[in-house]
């Protein structure tokens, strides 16, 4: 399927690797950057949701979404493991749960540009998940950067597959998109209870990047 991600914030925190590993399936290895583990929270607006080659889907093509993720490998292939994906569309939540076996949850969400800042708020309203909230204001601060392939920014953002479990079997979905058009960012994070229980944030302040737009194609799940 095709989709576009708009006004996306990458907010990353270093975390204790031991607690993070305990939350992963045994078929995945935690991917580290210079021996350090990371958890990301990524709020954005999803638009243009469509089956590849078709127009956007009515009533399903645009909604707010917020993901909580870490970085893993399987068979030497780096990818993303999602702890949660919160979305403002109930229909999108149910479709993604069935089609991609991902932990999507219904949430009340809003996002509004004011005085050059994007105010973003999400509060989970889904009994299948623990209560979780995120509230922040963010914006880009400088011109676009081109991260070195050996850099932390590249490690955290240039991920071209996701992993999921389907009845205990590890699955992989390939993700295709151009390199991220990243900008440095600043944010005031007023509330963040998105990381799962047992994950200890090492830093109080996150590492921040902003991207205005990314066009993406995600392939169906297949055996990893």
Buried (B, 14 or more C-beta within 10 A) or exposed (E): BBBBBBBBBBBBBBBBBEBBBEBBBEBBBBBBBEEEBBBBBBBBBBBBBBEEEEEBBEEBBBBBBBBBBBBBBBEEEBBBBBBBBBBBBBEBBEBBBEEBBBBBBBBEBEBEEEEEBBBBBBBBBBEEBEEBBBBBBBBBEEEEBEBEEEBBBBBBBBBEBBBBBEEEEBBBBBBEBEEBEBBBBEBEBEEBBBBBEEBEBEEEEBBBBBBEEBEBEBEEBEEB
